Amino acid sequence: MIALAAVGALLVAAINAYTTTLRTTSEIEQLKNLLSVVAAKGTDLLTIAAATNSSAQVFLQLPATIGYQQYWMRAGNDSSGTWIEGNLGQITDIESSNRVFLPQGTSASGTFAGGYGPAILKSYMNGSTPQLNIASLGG
């Protein structure tokens, strides 16, 4: 009887771990899709700014959470490229492995946290470099 209880407890723990892994994998995939959408809109704005030497902005209604988790995204760049990255949970200073790259020769900055209203993407020319900023309308 004790052995059956132990085996049952092990099976329940294994099934819980498996469903948690499936849920997390699905949520990360949803985050990557969301990053791709934001990067595509950002690329459109960067193209407009470069072609017309003007500024443009768009408001994106993004989900408040992914699954039951808060998420964040930020734009950044260094000498190797420009990107939008994000992760589930609270914002950290650690680089995220979830990155979508923007066109070369551009610059980007700003942070968006899910649950704080729509995201605002603004693009303008900073000298001869197209610049993209991301921010939360409500925060």
C-alpha positions as CSV (number, residue, x, y, z in Angstrom):
1,M,0.0,0.0,0.0
2,I,2.8,2.4,0.9
3,A,4.6,1.5,-2.3
4,L,1.5,2.2,-4.4
5,A,1.1,5.6,-2.6
6,A,4.7,6.4,-3.4
7,V,4.3,5.4,-7.1
8,G,1.1,7.4,-7.3
9,A,2.8,10.5,-5.8
10,L,5.7,10.2,-8.3
11,L,3.3,9.9,-11.2
12,V,1.3,13.0,-10.1
13,A,4.6,14.9,-9.7
14,A,5.8,13.8,-13.1
15,I,2.5,14.8,-14.8
16,N,2.5,18.2,-13.1
17,A,6.1,18.8,-14.2
18,Y,5.1,17.8,-17.8
19,T,2.1,20.1,-17.9
20,T,4.1,23.0,-16.5
21,T,6.8,22.5,-19.2
22,L,4.1,22.4,-21.9
23,R,2.5,25.6,-20.6
24,T,5.8,27.4,-20.4
25,T,6.8,26.3,-23.9
26,S,3.5,27.6,-25.3
27,E,3.9,30.9,-23.4
28,I,7.4,31.4,-24.7
29,E,6.2,30.7,-28.3
30,Q,3.4,33.3,-27.8
31,L,6.0,35.8,-26.6
32,K,8.2,35.2,-29.6
33,N,5.2,35.7,-31.9
34,L,4.4,39.0,-30.1
35,L,8.0,40.1,-30.5
36,S,7.9,39.4,-34.2
37,V,4.7,41.5,-34.6
38,V,6.3,44.4,-32.7
39,A,9.5,44.1,-34.7
40,A,7.6,44.1,-38.0
41,K,5.6,47.3,-37.0
42,G,8.9,48.8,-35.8
43,T,10.6,48.0,-39.1
44,D,7.7,49.6,-41.0
45,L,8.1,52.8,-38.9
46,L,11.9,52.8,-39.4
47,T,11.4,52.5,-43.2
48,I,8.9,55.4,-43.2
49,A,11.2,57.6,-41.1
50,A,14.2,56.9,-43.3
51,A,12.3,57.4,-46.6
52,T,10.5,60.6,-45.6
53,N,12.9,62.0,-43.1
54,S,9.9,62.5,-40.7
55,S,8.6,60.9,-37.6
56,A,5.8,58.4,-37.1
57,Q,4.2,56.6,-34.2
58,V,1.7,53.8,-33.7
59,F,-0.2,52.5,-30.7
60,L,-0.2,48.7,-30.4
61,Q,-2.9,47.0,-28.3
62,L,-0.9,44.1,-26.8
63,P,-2.2,41.5,-24.3
64,A,-1.9,42.3,-20.6
65,T,-0.4,38.9,-19.9
66,I,0.7,35.8,-21.7
67,G,-1.0,32.9,-20.0
68,Y,-1.1,34.0,-16.4
69,Q,2.3,35.7,-16.5
70,Q,3.4,39.3,-17.0
71,Y,5.9,39.9,-19.7
72,W,8.2,42.7,-20.9
73,M,10.0,43.7,-24.0
74,R,12.7,46.3,-24.6
75,A,14.5,47.7,-27.6
76,G,18.2,47.9,-27.7
77,N,21.3,48.0,-29.9
78,D,25.1,47.6,-29.9
79,S,27.8,47.3,-32.5
80,S,26.5,44.0,-33.6
81,G,22.8,45.0,-34.3
82,T,19.5,46.3,-33.2
83,W,16.8,44.2,-31.7
84,I,13.6,43.9,-29.6
85,E,13.9,41.4,-26.8
86,G,11.6,40.2,-24.1
87,N,10.8,37.6,-21.5
88,L,8.2,36.4,-19.1
89,G,8.1,37.8,-15.5
90,Q,9.6,40.9,-14.2
91,I,12.0,43.2,-16.1
92,T,15.6,42.3,-15.5
93,D,18.9,43.7,-16.6
94,I,19.9,40.3,-17.9
95,E,19.9,39.9,-21.7
96,S,17.1,37.8,-23.0
97,S,17.5,34.9,-25.4
98,N,14.2,35.9,-27.0
99,R,15.3,38.5,-29.6
100,V,14.0,39.7,-32.9
101,F,16.5,41.8,-34.9
102,L,15.6,45.0,-36.7
103,P,17.3,46.3,-39.8
104,Q,21.1,47.2,-39.7
105,G,22.0,50.8,-39.4
106,T,19.1,51.6,-37.1
107,S,19.0,52.5,-33.4
108,A,16.4,51.5,-30.7
109,S,15.6,52.1,-27.1
110,G,12.8,51.9,-24.5
111,T,10.9,49.4,-22.5
112,F,7.3,48.0,-22.5
113,A,5.8,46.0,-19.7
114,G,2.6,44.0,-20.4
115,G,-0.4,45.1,-18.4
116,Y,0.3,48.8,-18.5
117,G,-1.8,49.9,-21.4
118,P,-0.9,49.9,-25.1
119,A,2.6,50.0,-26.4
120,I,3.7,53.1,-28.3
121,L,6.3,52.7,-31.1
122,K,7.8,56.0,-32.2
123,S,10.3,56.4,-35.1
124,Y,12.2,59.4,-36.2
125,M,15.5,60.4,-37.7
126,N,18.4,61.0,-35.3
127,G,20.8,62.7,-37.6
128,S,21.2,60.1,-40.4
129,T,20.1,57.1,-38.2
130,P,16.5,56.0,-38.0
131,Q,15.6,55.7,-34.3
132,L,12.8,53.5,-32.8
133,N,11.5,53.9,-29.3
134,I,9.1,51.6,-27.4
135,A,7.2,52.6,-24.3
136,S,4.0,51.9,-22.3
137,L,1.2,54.4,-22.6
138,G,0.1,53.8,-19.0
139,G,3.5,53.5,-17.3
